[in-house]
Amino acid sequence: MTGLRPVFYVSDGTGITAETIGHSLLTQFTTTRFVSERISFVDSVERAHEAAERIRAAAELHGARPVVINSCMDSTVGAALAESGALMLDVFEPFIEPLEREFGETRQHTIGRAHGLVDFETYHRRINAMNYALSHDDGASIDYAEADLILVAVSRAGKTPTCVYLAMHYGVRAANYPLTEEDLEHDRLPPRLRPHRDKLFGLTIDPVRLQQIRQERRPNSRYAQMDTCRREVAAAEMMFRAERIPTLSTTHTSIEEISSKVLSTLGLRREMF
């Protein structure tokens, strides 16, 4: 017995929906410790039996009944998964029957539709947004004319993962700009950002957490020293206040929450894919 409760996100697609919803649910339980695993593309009874075997093995290893967050459309696949003895939570079940009654229509058991793979225009918009985010990461390109938003922060404050999330889930062209020591010598925006101030959103972070992250990346470097982290964060926050740039701390905030706050603050209305 390990003291951990095994959780499986099982899907006939990528599993992103099951994992996103499951993670949101499990964060409400603060005294239970979880170990999680995503099992994707369980699109047949045979694969469901294989997944069930893995789930049973986890139950034996951890000495606890697993929890399965299931987004598989085929009920026979769900039944095969249930043979694992896990607590089965169907992501869609609570909503399907009321919606069928309301619309007078029976749902279609179509795999992959949740992530826009059928809509090629939507799919290409996401890919283009991802390409934009990667080509404009950490100031690699400073042509921001086509950017929907620009995240500004010191190094390792969470700019890149947030931009990638915004691109993948919302099709947002998100660039990010790392504040350098030279930038932080002044309480004014760097000249290259000033023409785009209506697209700017600042991220900050607790210096202690920043030091931990930087220490993992560059151990015992000046970059990871506590006084460097404190000085940079303080200078960045002073700049954001002086320029009235909307700001959010990423210290205890998930990427999903950061993204939602950024979109809401900047007035970007995008449907999640």
N, C-alpha and C positions, 0 to 999 in steps of 0.2 A: 504494500500500500504506500503510495507516494504522497498522499494528501492533496493531490491535484484531481480536479474533475475534468475528464476528457470531453471535448466538444468538437463535433465534426460539422463542417459546412458542406453539404452534399448537393450537387446540382447536375442537371443534364446539359448545362452550358458551362460558362466560365466559373460560376460560383460567386461572382462579385455581389450579386443581389443578396444571396443567402448570408454571405459573410458580413456585408454592411448592416443588414437588419439584425443579424445575430449579435454582432459586436455591440450595437446600440442597446440591445436588451440586456446583455450580460454586464455591461458597465453599471447597471443599476444595483448589482449585487457585489458589495465591496468586501465582504468577509470570506467569500469563496474564491479559491485560486483555481484558475483554469489552464489547461494545455489544449491548444486548438490545432486543427488540421483541416485543410480544404481538399475535398475530393471532387474534381471536376469531370464533366463529360460522362456522367453515369447515365447513359441513354439506352440501356438494355437491361433486361432482367439478369443476364449473365454478369454484367458489370456491377449490378446492384448486389448480387451474391458475393462478389469479390470485396466490395466495399463493406458489406455486413461482416465479413470475416475479419477485416482490419479493425472494425469497430469492436467486435467481440474480444480481439486480442488486446485492445487498449483497455477494455473493462477489466481484463485479467491482470494486466500490468499495473494499473493504478488502483485496483480494488474499489472501483466506484462505477456506478451506472453512467454510461456516456449520455450526452445530450446530442441529438442530431437536428440541426437546422436544415430543413429539406426544401428545395425549390424545384424538384423534379415534377414535370407535368404529368407523366404517365402514372396512373394509380397502381399498376402492377409493379412498377419499379419501386414505388413507395412501400408497397406491401412486402417486397423482398427485403428492403432495408429494415423494416420493422422486425424481421426475424432475428436481428442482432440483439434484441432485448433492450435497446436504448430507449430513452424518452424521445419520442418523435414529435417535432414541431414543424408543421407544414406552413411555410411562409404565406402561401396564397389562400389556404382553406378558409380562414375567417371572413374573407372578403368576397370569394367567388359566388356563393349562393345569393347574398343580398344584391350583388351586381347583376346576376342572371335574372333575378326577379324584376329589378328596376328596368333593365334594358329589354327584357323579353327575348333574350338571346342566350344560347348555350355557348360557353367559352370554347375556343379552339385550342387544342393541346399542341401548340406550335413551339418547338424548341428554338431558342436564339432570338426570339422577337424582343425580349426585354432589353437587349443592348443595341437595338437598331441595326442588326446585321442584314435585315431585309431591305432597309431603306438605304440605298447606296449613297444618296446625297448626304444624308446624316453621317454615314460612316466616313465618307471622304472629308467632311467638315472636321470630324474628330482627328483624323490623321493629319490634316493640314495644320490644325491647332497644335498638335503634338510636335510636328516639325518646327513650327514657329517657336514653341517654348524651348526646344532644345537648341535651336540656332541663336536664340536670344538669352541663353542662360549665363548668369554671372557676367553680364556686360560683354559677352562675346560679340554681339552686334548692337550698335547703339542707334540704329534706324528704327525709331519707334512709331513711325507714321501709321502703321497698320495695327499697332497694339490695341487691344481692348483695355488692358490695364498693365501697370508696371509695379511690381513689388520692390520696395526699397528697404534694405536692412544691412547690418553688419554681416560678415561672413559666418555661416553656420546657424543662422537664426530661423531657417525653415523655408527659404524662398523657393528653392528648386522643387522639393516635393509638392509644395502647394501649387506651383505653376503646372506641374505635370498632372496633378489631380484635376485642376480646372480644365485643362485641355482634354483629358480623357473622358471626363464625366459631363462637361458642359460645352465642349467645343469652343472654349474661350482662348483667344490669342493672348497669352500671358507672358510678358517679359519680366526679367528681374535685373536689378542693378545693385551690385555690392558696393557699399560705402567703403572707400579706401581711407588710409590714414590722412592723405592729403585732403580728401573731401571733408573729413571730420575736424580739420583745423578751423573750419568756418561754421557759422550757424546758419548759413544760407545753402539752398539747394545747389548741387553742381550745375554748371551752365547747361550741360547737355540734357538735363531733366526739366529745366524751367519751362520750355515750350509745351511740356506735356503734363503740367501739374494737375490738371483735372483727371488724369488717368492714374495718379500716384496713390499708393497705399503703403504705409510704413509698418514693418514688423519689428517688434522688440522682444527681448528675452531676459530672464533673470541672469545676471552675470555668473552666478554659481553654476547654473545649468549649462550656460555657454562654455564655461571653463571645462566642465566634464566632457562635453562633446568635442571640443578642440583638443583636449588631452588625448582622446582616443585617436584622433586623426594625426596629430603631430605631437607626440609625447615630449614633455619637458622643453618645448620651444617657447620663444618669446611670444609667439602667436597664441599659445595656450596659457600664458601666465595670468593669474587672477587680476593683477593690476591692469593688464592690457584689456581684459574683458570688461572690467568695470569702467575704464576710461572710454572705451569705444561705445558701450551701451549708453553711458551718460551723454556723450557728445551727440549720438544719433537721436536720442530722445529730445535733447535740447533743440536740435535742428527741426524735428517734426513739430514741436510746439511753436517754434518761431515762425515756421512756414504754414502752420495750421493744416498739416497733413494728417488725415485720419490714421489711427494707429491701433494695433492690437498686440498683446503679449502672446507669444506662442508657447510659453513655459508649460502650462497645463492645459493647452487647447489642442484638440485633435485637428488633423488636416481638413476633415469634413466641416468642422465648426469654423475654422479659419476661412475656408473657401466661401461658406455661406455668408459670413460677416462681410467679406470683401465685396462679393457680388451685391449684397443688399446696400452697403454703404455707398458704392459707386453707381448704384441705380442700374445695374446690368441685369436684365431679366432674361434668363436662359433656362430652358427646360432640361432637367437631368436625363441623360440617356440611359 
